[in-house]
Amino acid sequence: MGDITAQLADIVGGHNLLTGDAIPDDYGHDEELTHPPQRPAYVAKPATAEEVAALLKVATQHQIPVTARGSGTGLSGAALPRGDGLVVSFERMNAVLEVDTTNQVAVVQPGVTLVDLDAATAPHQLRYMVHPGELSSSVGGNVGTNAGGMRAVKYGIARHNVLGLQAVLPTGEIIRTGGKIAKVSTGYDLTQLIVGSEGTLALATEVIVKLHPRLDHSATVLAPFADFDQVMAAVPLIIASGLGPYILEYIDNVTMAALVHTQNLELGIPDQIRDSCQAYLVVALENRTAQRLDEDVERAGELLGELGALDVYVLEGGSARRLIEARENAFWTLKAAHADDIVDTVVPRGAMPKFLAAVRGLATAAGGGAVGCGHAGDGNVHLAIFCADPMARKKLMTDIFALAMELGGAISGEHGLGRAKAPYWRALEDPVKVELLRRIKQSFDPAGILNPDVVFAP
Amino acid sequence: MGDITAQLADIVGGHNLLTGDAIPDDYGHDEELTHPPQRPAYVAKPATAEEVAALLKVATQHQIPVTARGSGTGLSGAALPRGDGLVVSFERMNAVLEVDTTNQVAVVQPGVTLVDLDAATAPHQLRYMVHPGELSSSVGGNVGTNAGGMRAVKYGIARHNVLGLQAVLPTGEIIRTGGKIAKVSTGYDLTQLIVGSEGTLALATEVIVKLHPRLDHSATVLAPFADFDQVMAAVPLIIASGLGPYILEYIDNVTMAALVHTQNLELGIPDQIRDSCQAYLVVALENRTAQRLDEDVERAGELLGELGALDVYVLEGGSARRLIEARENAFWTLKAAHADDIVDTVVPRGAMPKFLAAVRGLATAAGGGAVGCGHAGDGNVHLAIFCADPMARKKLMTDIFALAMELGGAISGEHGLGRAKAPYWRALEDPVKVELLRRIKQSFDPAGILNPDVVFAP
């Protein structure tokens, strides 16, 4: 181990290598709820792709498991290290290298946070549109989990907004994939294979992301519904209307009450309507002119009324922003309420009513509860699971995931499998696919050093 | 061979298996220009995924190279069979299985043509937006090549519009990937790995495609420019304007003259302007209301004027449609003019002026010519190469591709490598990536039976 420490320190410099008790607690966990923290053996903070490559060569040589870390805001435990492992922390590789207005892309290092990227692109009236709740998350983390978020209904997920990578293979080879180009049909798409691979195939050391024009005018419409099924039935019709919302969320009444209470939201909804409401739709619209936005908001209001909304509230700038921020913080609210686990399952949007009704039934039968909100336009359901008994909870989670898959969905829409959801996936997925993925993993990582507990069993 | 014939006939039925001289010439080629046709040993026409699986098992058992065939409209030779090979033709698997309006997807068999899919979705006011020039192409072919086309600037390429697959592995195992869902983060994305793999990894037997609302109002604006560089400089500014064109093409003056001549186009452009024009921009806009469309067309006209257009023509319904159709048929026009090869290179859109100027210089130096048109919004350049001498042409093509890669682009934007462009790719690509792709190929196809001449050398 002394030898390994010396080798690693040689690469990044002694002050950028932490070992043993000198490693702060933060490096031992991400925001996943069910696993205890685990202090790694080493934390290295490289400054260049070449340093990352040298670290991976040493790790391969000594069979050291490697976990990449961005901001540590993941929700599935993909950044949870092994006790004998090396954390490669990208905190020093946090530069926006270029904002290219002609090609409408930014070239960034993986440690850049979404807040910093937004600040760098704002002066150019451009924006990276992937918008997971946590804006301190890093672009590298977005790549690893294939992050989604509220704006995905219009702008797509990380997969649609990451155009190219520089990445280091576990062998220490450095490759470039994609580029400042929106299309390519030249061999297999390595960019898209690495996006969403949760640090199990290669480590991204540079990311080319797509930027979109910032539209000047936006508004948020909030519509309470008496009936959950009405909310879900409304979603496809809003999508088909051509209004093109950039946010289309549902929030159930329990979650909304918690958000209002913990974050002092003032939405101007009378008690009587609030009490008879089972769920809310949040519809955010944007346009390049104020007049068009006003027309679209009016049309959205009419449409929501026709679809059975109890009322329609057009939120002003400040309260609209606070509602969206509260929605971003829903995870923290539910964590503070002592949720035992979380689910970010995706199902075909038309299957949401059936899925949510069945999940409520399953949770009740398990002696627990399931409440939440989600990206209704994408069929991506975020649930906090309350079920204290571990055995009952494991069965409940398995039943929920099995149901989602039976309805044509998948276990995770945007958080990834990490360590937390991978065992469910291995139990429920077609074994032919599990084995195929394992062979793909081996084609990148023959020594099996990259995040060996994530996706696959070690 | 008699034994193999009997085994294959057992699977698909004798009348759905062709051998020897009974095989029509069409099965021996696609629309690639440089390879002679090659009659395969067998053509099988399966009706189900199970039949495809059984065919691949026999092929694996006897080491028979397998080439999948949709409509045979590919431009890179990915559907060009081996003489000792089996063509799996999807012509009988041509059903639209479902148009799901709630989830806005269609589920189709791979042999469905774009014309038939468009007819099936039109009554629902929905549309599959991938629009390669040739509308007799099949959805399965779109999956194989990761097809793009004119609408990609707004709606993305096949990769963005294929949400899920049923696919048969060379081992005969049948898997399902993705689903009626726009996002998923549950293991590696097999859908996106198979899209664009040109029949070298697995054969798609069912495809779930995304549908978009058909907007009721559209218009086409044609703008001649005196100077090539002005055209290219205009493109990023049109994108940044927020007008959101669904087509943004350039056509050089030689190609436009050929289109006008061969297809009797009447565009109403005075001789004087036509003679002083080096290239044209075609900008198509759409909206859900006529009034907004009119406003957008006016704004586009102003903008094009500010950007240096010699004039701006708003084309009426009929002539707009004929211009777009002529552009779709550009390949046939250039083929009829005896083009020696074609290029569909992609570069960052900002690099197009430099790339096109350098290509013209290279072509002239080689004693040939390079003319064309392209998806300007995507940096995807379509060139017809005129250079009769094979050695000079090979060097010219190599120089063009090397330049594109040096500028941060790639050899093919939407046609694929096929047999025709794969040798250039192997010569120019980072060998680390070629070897990585080869290992990925082996993880799907250990016997190496699927299109062994495509992407890799056999």
Contacts between the chains, C-beta under 8 A, distances in Angstrom:
chain1	res1	chain2	res2	distance
A	100	B	350	7.3
A	101	B	236	7.3
A	101	B	240	7.5
A	102	B	236	4.7
A	102	B	348	7.9
A	102	B	349	7.1
A	102	B	350	3.6
A	103	B	236	7.2
A	103	B	348	4.7
A	103	B	349	5.8
A	103	B	350	4.9
A	103	B	379	8.0
A	104	B	236	7.0
A	104	B	239	6.6
A	104	B	240	7.1
A	125	B	240	7.7
A	145	B	185	5.9
A	146	B	183	7.8
A	146	B	184	8.0
A	146	B	185	4.3
A	146	B	189	7.8
A	147	B	185	8.0
A	148	B	183	5.2
A	148	B	185	7.4
A	152	B	182	7.4
A	152	B	183	6.1
A	156	B	160	7.4
A	156	B	182	7.8
A	157	B	182	7.9
A	157	B	183	4.9
A	157	B	185	7.9
A	159	B	183	8.0
A	159	B	189	7.1
A	159	B	192	7.3
A	160	B	156	7.4
A	160	B	160	6.3
A	169	B	432	7.5
A	169	B	436	7.3
A	173	B	432	4.8
A	175	B	430	6.3
A	175	B	432	5.7
A	175	B	433	5.5
A	175	B	436	7.2
A	176	B	430	7.5
A	177	B	433	7.7
A	179	B	348	6.7
A	179	B	408	4.5
A	179	B	409	6.4
A	179	B	410	6.9
A	180	B	348	3.9
A	180	B	350	7.7
A	180	B	408	5.6
A	181	B	346	5.1
A	181	B	347	7.0
A	181	B	348	5.9
A	181	B	378	7.4
A	181	B	379	5.7
A	181	B	408	7.3
A	181	B	409	6.0
A	181	B	410	6.8
A	181	B	413	7.6
A	182	B	152	7.4
A	182	B	156	7.8
A	182	B	157	7.9
A	182	B	378	5.2
A	182	B	379	7.6
A	183	B	146	7.8
A	183	B	148	5.2
A	183	B	152	6.1
A	183	B	157	4.9
A	183	B	159	8.0
A	183	B	346	6.0
A	183	B	375	7.9
A	183	B	378	5.2
A	183	B	380	6.1
A	183	B	413	5.1
A	183	B	414	6.1
A	184	B	346	5.9
A	184	B	410	4.6
A	184	B	412	7.4
A	184	B	413	6.3
A	185	B	145	5.9
A	185	B	146	4.3
A	185	B	148	7.4
A	185	B	157	7.9
A	185	B	196	5.2
A	185	B	410	8.0
A	185	B	412	4.8
A	185	B	413	6.2
A	185	B	414	5.1
A	185	B	415	6.5
A	185	B	416	4.9
A	185	B	417	7.8
A	186	B	410	4.2
A	186	B	411	4.9
A	186	B	412	4.8
A	186	B	416	7.8
A	186	B	417	6.1
A	186	B	421	8.0
A	186	B	425	6.3
A	187	B	417	6.5
A	187	B	425	6.6
A	187	B	429	7.3
A	187	B	433	7.4
A	187	B	437	5.4
A	187	B	455	6.0
A	188	B	193	6.1
A	188	B	196	7.0
A	188	B	197	5.8
A	188	B	201	7.7
A	188	B	437	5.3
A	188	B	440	5.9
A	188	B	455	8.0
A	189	B	146	7.7
A	189	B	159	7.1
A	189	B	192	5.9
A	189	B	193	7.0
A	189	B	195	7.5
A	189	B	196	5.9
A	190	B	433	7.1
A	190	B	436	7.2
A	190	B	437	7.8
A	192	B	159	7.3
A	192	B	189	5.9
A	192	B	192	4.1
A	192	B	193	7.3
A	193	B	188	6.0
A	193	B	189	7.0
A	193	B	192	7.3
A	193	B	193	5.7
A	193	B	440	7.8
A	195	B	189	7.5
A	196	B	185	5.2
A	196	B	188	6.9
A	196	B	189	5.9
A	197	B	188	5.8
A	201	B	188	7.6
A	213	B	239	7.9
A	213	B	240	5.7
A	213	B	241	7.8
A	213	B	242	5.1
A	215	B	242	6.3
A	236	B	101	7.3
A	236	B	102	4.7
A	236	B	103	7.2
A	236	B	104	7.1
A	239	B	104	6.6
A	239	B	213	8.0
A	240	B	101	7.5
A	240	B	104	7.1
A	240	B	125	7.8
A	240	B	213	5.7
A	241	B	213	7.8
A	242	B	213	5.0
A	242	B	215	6.2
A	242	B	288	4.2
A	288	B	242	4.2
A	292	B	292	6.8
A	346	B	181	5.0
A	346	B	183	6.0
A	346	B	184	5.9
A	347	B	181	7.0
A	348	B	100	8.0
A	348	B	102	7.8
A	348	B	103	4.7
A	348	B	179	6.7
A	348	B	180	3.9
A	348	B	181	5.9
A	349	B	102	7.1
A	349	B	103	5.8
A	350	B	100	7.3
A	350	B	102	3.5
A	350	B	103	4.9
A	350	B	180	7.7
A	378	B	181	7.4
A	378	B	182	5.2
A	378	B	183	5.3
A	379	B	103	8.0
A	379	B	181	5.7
A	379	B	182	7.5
A	380	B	183	6.2
A	408	B	179	4.5
A	408	B	180	5.5
A	408	B	181	7.3
A	409	B	179	6.4
A	409	B	181	6.0
A	410	B	179	6.9
A	410	B	181	6.8
A	410	B	184	4.6
A	410	B	185	8.0
A	410	B	186	4.2
A	411	B	186	4.9
A	412	B	184	7.3
A	412	B	185	4.8
A	412	B	186	4.8
A	413	B	181	7.5
A	413	B	183	5.1
A	413	B	184	6.3
A	413	B	185	6.2
A	414	B	183	6.1
A	414	B	185	5.1
A	415	B	185	6.5
A	416	B	185	4.9
A	416	B	186	7.8
A	417	B	185	7.8
A	417	B	186	6.1
A	417	B	187	6.5
A	421	B	186	7.9
A	425	B	186	6.3
A	425	B	187	6.6
A	429	B	187	7.3
A	430	B	175	6.3
A	430	B	176	7.4
A	432	B	169	7.5
A	432	B	173	4.8
A	432	B	175	5.7
A	433	B	175	5.5
A	433	B	177	7.8
A	433	B	187	7.4
A	433	B	190	7.1
A	436	B	169	7.3
A	436	B	175	7.2
A	436	B	190	7.2
A	436	B	443	6.9
A	436	B	444	7.1
A	437	B	187	5.4
A	437	B	188	5.4
A	437	B	190	7.8
A	439	B	443	3.6
A	439	B	444	7.9
A	440	B	188	5.9
A	440	B	193	7.8
A	440	B	440	6.2
A	440	B	443	5.1
A	442	B	443	7.1
A	443	B	436	6.9
A	443	B	439	3.6
A	443	B	440	5.1
A	443	B	442	7.1
A	443	B	443	5.1
A	444	B	436	7.1
A	444	B	439	7.9
A	455	B	187	6.0
A	455	B	188	8.0
